[in-house]
Amino acid sequence: MERTTSRRRFLGYVLGGTTLVAAADLVVASPASAAGVPTPPQVAEVYDLNDFITDAARPTANLVTVEVREDGTAHFALPRSENGQGIVTSTAMLIAEELDLPLDRVEVTLAPARPELLFNQLTGGSTTTTSTYTPVRVAAAVARMALLEAAAIVLGDTVELLKSKDGVITAPDGSSVTYAEVAARAAGGGTRAVEVELKDRSEFRMIGTARNRTDAREAVTGRKQYVTDLDVKGALPTMVCRAPTLNGTPVRLRNRRQVLRMDGVTHVAKVATGIAVRARTFGQCIDAIRAMDVEWADGPVAGQSDGDIVEELKALDPDLPPLPTNPLAEVVEEEFLFYFRSNSPMDTNAAIADVREDSAEIWNACKVPITAQETIAAELGLTPDKVVFHVVQGGGSFGRRLFFDAALEAARISKAMGKPVKLMWHRADDARAGRTHPMSTSRVRAVVAGGQVLAFQQGHTSVETDYRHGLGEILSATAADLPAGLGNMGFAQSIFAMTQELPYDFGAVAQTLLETDERFNTGSMRNIYSPDVRTANELVVDKIARRLDLDPLEMRLRFCRSDRVRGVLERAAEVGDWGRSMPAGTAQGIAIHKEYKGASACVAEIDCRPATVGRDVPRAVTGPRVTRVTFVIDAGLVVNPRGLEAQMQGGINDGIAQALTSSLHLRDGHFLEASWDNYFYTRQWNTPPEVRVVVMPSDSGQPGGAGEAGVAATMAAVACAYARATGRVPTYFPINHRDPLAFKPKPVVPPVPQSPTNGLKLTY
C-alpha cells in the first residue's frame, strides 16, 4: 500500500485503547510544490519564519491526537497557547470539518508541557494554524475513518457507501448509528494504520465560514478561567516588592518583623527579583509592599535615561554599503528612532506554583511550556518529569508570554516559603520591570535616477531582543544564551532575515540588523521587527514618490513585484477611497506589508488639525486622531473569517498605538509608566470611528499567518498619513513621546501605588 498517494491522501494511526484516539503521520507527506521565486530573492521569500517553525514541528506531528469519546464528542489537547487569538475556535472548526461533527460537539483544551513534542509546543511567529492545519485534519479524518469502519460492521454495509453528518453515520437503506454507539468498537483492535483522504476545499461546510468564538460567552460573562481565577489548594495571594531601578536586586528587608505582623500576611521571602509577600488577599499584599523598608542594589542602567540609550545606539550605527557611483543619481535618506514600548497584556503577569521537596506543579499562561518546565526543573534541582506545567489561557500576549518570568519567580518563591503561592504582578511591575519592545533606530537610504530606484539600503540598530526562550525547548534556549550575546544575536539575525522582505523592485536591496545592550528585559513584541522596519521603509517610499512626482499609490503599484501585494493594495485603495478630497490638516496614508505567507495593505486617514490635536479628554494623551482605517488582508486559506477580522482589528489598534501614543519613558534608571492610566495604548477616543477589514478571497490550499499581520501596515500607513497631513516626516515614534511628560509619574518607592477606593469618581 502506498503510504501517501496524493497531496490529499495521508496515512494515520488508530491507537488501541478504551476510547478512539487517532494520530497523523506526516513524515512522508508530499510537500507543496514551490512557486517561481522572484530574482533576486530575499531570504524571507525563499524560506521564512513560518516555514522554519512549521518544519521544526513536523517530526512530532504524529504525537498530536484527536480523541472521540464514548458519548460521541471529540476532544483535542492543543499544544499551543490561547491568549485571545481564537486558535481554540479555529482548531475546533478543523476537527469538526473532518469528523463531520457539529462545532459544539468538539472540545479543545490546552495541553500541558509535553517534552516529547520537541519544537512542536511553541506558540509564536503567527504559525499555529499553518503548522497544525494538516496534522489536526489528518488525525480527525483517521478518527472518522475508524468510526465508518466500525459502523460498516454494525450496519452490514461497506465503508464506501456510508455517509456521515453531524455525528451520525447512515447507510443507503436509511439505517444509522451515532458516533457514540460505535466509538468503543472503533477504538478496539490495537494500533493500526489507516489511510485517509482529506476533504477537498469544495466539500468544506465548516472551514471558511464565519463563526463566533467557542469561548465568547465565558469571556463576556466573567466565567472564563485565567491564572488568578484558579482555586488551587493552599495557594494564597502573593506579590513582590521590586527595586526602584530596572533589574535592581534586594540586599535586605529592614523591617521584616513589622511586615510579618501586618493583617493577613503569612510569609515574607527574599528572592532574586525582590521581596515576596504572601497574604490572605492581594490588597493585604499591596499594603505590605508599601510598608516595606528595603535596601537595594542598583540595577545595570541606574542613572540612565532615554537620551543616553539613543546616543549609544547611534554610536553603533553601522556604515551602510557604498552606493553606486552615478553623477545623475539622487540619494534619498532618513533616520528614525523608535522608543521602548511595553508588551504587557491586559491580563497581568501571573502564575501559581506548588513546590514540594521532590516535585512541583505550575499553572501559567505560557507559549513555551517545555522550556519553562525544563528551566524551572533545573532551578529547583529536579528532573523535568517531576515538574507538571499546566498551560492556562491568557488574556492577551503581544509576545509577552513567550517568557515565563512569573512562573519561574513563583517557583522560587514557593520553594523559599515552603508553601503554594498565587503570584500576581502589579500593573506597575509589568510596565516597569516587565518585557519591552526594545528601543531601535533605523537608517534608510535609496538611490534614485532616471525614474528608477537603483538601490535601497536599511540599517536597523536595536537594543537586544531577547530570544532566550529558544524554539520551545531547553536546547535551543541554552544555545540562545551563549556568552557575549553570540547565541542570542544568531537568533536575532536569523529571525530578522526570515521575516523582513521588501516587496518592491528597488534594484540592489540590503537590510541589516545590529543588536546590542543586554541590560533590558525585552521580548518579541507583536510582529517583532516589522512595524518599525516597515514604517521606516514606507516613509522613505513616500519621499521617493515625491522626488519622482508620483502619487503614493502609483509609486507602490509601479514598483510592486508581488501579485498578492498588488491585489491587496488595489483593493485597499478602492475600498478606502484613496485620493479623495480632504480638508487641510487631514490626509490619507497608504502602506503595504508582506510576511507569514500573506500580504496586507492599509489606508489610514488622520486628523492633525489643532482642534483635534488639542482636544480635552480627562487623563488622556490625545494629539492627532486616526479617523478611518481600511485594511485588506490576504492570508491564504482562512479557517474562520470572523476570527481573522477580529485579529486585524486588534492589530490595527496596535499599529495606531505604536505610531502615535504608546511608549515607555526611561528616566534615572527606571521606566516612569506604571499602569494603563499612564501607558497610553490606543483608547476609545483614539480608535477610528470607521474601521473596515476586507478579507481577500484566495485559491491557496494552505492558511498563512494572521496573528501579527495587522500591525506593520497600519503603523506605517498612520505614519505616512501624518507626514502628508503636517508636511513633515516624523523621525521618532510614537509621535506623542513627549518631554515634558503628559502625566505625573507615580513614585518608585514604594514600587506600587495604593489601590484606588474611589473608582466610580474616575468614570465619565
Sequence and secondary structure as in RCSB ss.txt:
>XXXX:A:sequence
MERTTSRRRFLGYVLGGTTLVAAADLVVASPASAAGVPTPPQVAEVYDLNDFITDAARPTANLVTVEVREDGTAH
FALPRSENGQGIVTSTAMLIAEELDLPLDRVEVTLAPARPELLFNQLTGGSTTTTSTYTPVRVAAAVARMALLEA
AAIVLGDTVELLKSKDGVITAPDGSSVTYAEVAARAAGGGTRAVEVELKDRSEFRMIGTARNRTDAREAVTGRKQ
YVTDLDVKGALPTMVCRAPTLNGTPVRLRNRRQVLRMDGVTHVAKVATGIAVRARTFGQCIDAIRAMDVEWADGP
VAGQSDGDIVEELKALDPDLPPLPTNPLAEVVEEEFLFYFRSNSPMDTNAAIADVREDSAEIWNACKVPITAQET
IAAELGLTPDKVVFHVVQGGGSFGRRLFFDAALEAARISKAMGKPVKLMWHRADDARAGRTHPMSTSRVRAVVAG
GQVLAFQQGHTSVETDYRHGLGEILSATAADLPAGLGNMGFAQSIFAMTQELPYDFGAVAQTLLETDERFNTGSM
RNIYSPDVRTANELVVDKIARRLDLDPLEMRLRFCRSDRVRGVLERAAEVGDWGRSMPAGTAQGIAIHKEYKGAS
ACVAEIDCRPATVGRDVPRAVTGPRVTRVTFVIDAGLVVNPRGLEAQMQGGINDGIAQALTSSLHLRDGHFLEAS
WDNYFYTRQWNTPPEVRVVVMPSDSGQPGGAGEAGVAATMAAVACAYARATGRVPTYFPINHRDPLAFKPKPVVP
PVPQSPTNGLKLTY
>XXXX:A:secstr
  S  STTEEEEEEE SSSEEEEEE TT          SS  HHHHS HHHHHHHHHGGGGGG EEEE TTS EE
EEESS  SSS HHHHHHHHHHHHHT  GGGEEEEE    TTSTT S   TT HHHHHHHHHHHHHHHHHHHHHHH
HHHHHTS GGG EEETTEEE TTS EEEHHHHHHHHH S SEEEEEE   GGG SSTTS    TTHHHHHHT   
 GGG   TT EEEEEE  SSTT EEEEETTHHHHHTSTTEEEEEEETTEEEEEESSHHHHHHHHHH  EEEE  T
TTT  HHHHHHHHHHT          TT EEEEEEEEE  EE   SS  EEEEEE SS EEEEE  S HHHHHHH
HHHHHT  GGGEEEEE   S  TTGGG  HHHHHHHHHHHHHTS EEEE  HHHHHHHS EE  EEEEEEEEEET
TEEEEEEEEEEEE    TTTTSSHHHHHHHT GGGHHHHHHHHHHHHHH    B  SEEEEEEEEE   S B   
TTTTHHHHHHHHHHHHHHHHHHTT  HHHHHHHHB  HHHHHHHHHHHHHTTTT    TTEEEEEEEEEETTEEE
EEEEEEE  HHHHT   TT    SEEEEEEEEEE BS S HHHHHHHHHHHHHHHHHHHHT    EETTEE   S
TTTS    GGGS SEEEEEE     SSB   TTTTHHHHHHHHHHHHHHHHSS   EESTT  SS SS    SSS
SS    S GGGG  
